[in-house]
Amino acid sequence: MVSWDADPSATFARRLGRSAADLGESGGTTTCPDIWELSNGDVAVIGRDLTDVYVSQLPEGVSVGQDERLVVIPRSMILAAKPDIPDA
């Protein structure tokens, strides 16, 4: 089994859902959460880094690797992205 690794050569292909500004989640700033499909099909998520807050609360069997961060985005953003995410 080959482990997955992020491909830094992938580019931003399309936004999934709507922008934070469209959803009223931007707080009037330009630094906003976002969800993007990359050119290779992977997904990039921009959100608040809460790794240090949640790492001690992770469910059994869940971990955050040294090269990973746990980010949080508003619920409205993932709901708005649902129609853009295939079922299979």
C-alpha positions as CSV (number, residue, x, y, z in Angstrom):
1,M,0.0,0.0,0.0
2,V,1.4,3.4,-1.0
3,S,0.9,6.2,1.5
4,W,-0.7,9.5,0.2
5,D,1.5,12.6,0.0
6,A,0.5,16.1,-1.0
7,D,1.7,17.2,-4.4
8,P,3.1,20.7,-4.2
9,S,2.9,21.1,-8.0
10,A,-0.9,20.9,-8.0
11,T,-2.6,24.2,-8.7
12,F,-5.9,25.7,-7.6
13,A,-8.6,24.5,-10.0
14,R,-12.0,25.6,-8.5
15,R,-13.6,26.8,-5.3
16,L,-15.9,24.3,-3.7
17,G,-19.0,26.0,-2.5
18,R,-19.1,29.8,-2.0
19,S,-16.6,32.3,-0.7
20,A,-16.6,33.4,2.9
21,A,-17.7,36.8,1.9
22,D,-20.7,35.4,0.0
23,L,-21.7,33.5,3.1
24,G,-21.2,36.4,5.5
25,E,-18.3,34.6,7.2
26,S,-15.5,37.0,6.3
27,G,-15.9,39.5,9.0
28,G,-15.1,42.2,6.4
29,T,-11.5,41.0,6.0
30,T,-9.6,39.5,3.1
31,T,-8.2,36.6,5.1
32,C,-11.0,34.2,5.0
33,P,-11.6,30.4,5.3
34,D,-12.0,28.7,1.9
35,I,-12.2,25.2,0.3
36,W,-10.5,24.5,-3.1
37,E,-10.2,21.6,-5.4
38,L,-6.7,21.3,-6.7
39,S,-5.7,20.3,-10.3
40,N,-4.9,16.8,-9.2
41,G,-8.3,16.3,-7.4
42,D,-7.0,16.8,-3.9
43,V,-8.7,19.5,-1.7
44,A,-7.1,22.4,0.0
45,V,-8.7,23.9,3.1
46,I,-7.9,27.4,4.5
47,G,-9.1,27.7,8.1
48,R,-8.1,28.6,11.6
49,D,-5.2,26.5,12.9
50,L,-6.6,24.9,16.1
51,T,-4.1,22.0,16.2
52,D,-2.8,22.9,19.7
53,V,-6.4,23.2,21.0
54,Y,-7.7,19.9,19.7
55,V,-4.7,17.6,19.7
56,S,-5.4,16.4,23.2
57,Q,-9.1,15.9,22.5
58,L,-8.8,13.7,19.3
59,P,-10.9,10.5,19.2
60,E,-9.1,7.2,19.7
61,G,-7.2,6.2,16.5
62,V,-7.0,9.8,15.2
63,S,-3.7,11.7,15.2
64,V,-2.2,14.8,13.6
65,G,1.2,14.2,12.0
66,Q,4.2,16.5,12.5
67,D,3.7,17.9,9.0
68,E,-0.1,18.3,9.4
69,R,-2.3,20.9,11.0
70,L,-5.9,20.6,12.2
71,V,-7.9,23.5,10.7
72,V,-11.5,24.6,11.5
73,I,-13.9,26.2,9.0
74,P,-17.4,27.5,9.4
75,R,-20.2,24.9,9.1
76,S,-21.9,27.1,6.4
77,M,-18.8,26.7,4.2
78,I,-18.9,22.9,4.1
79,L,-22.7,22.9,3.6
80,A,-22.3,25.3,0.7
81,A,-19.6,23.0,-0.8
82,K,-21.7,19.8,-0.6
83,P,-23.2,20.2,-4.1
84,D,-19.7,20.5,-5.5
85,I,-18.3,17.3,-3.8
86,P,-19.1,14.1,-5.7
87,D,-20.8,11.2,-3.8
88,A,-18.2,8.7,-4.9
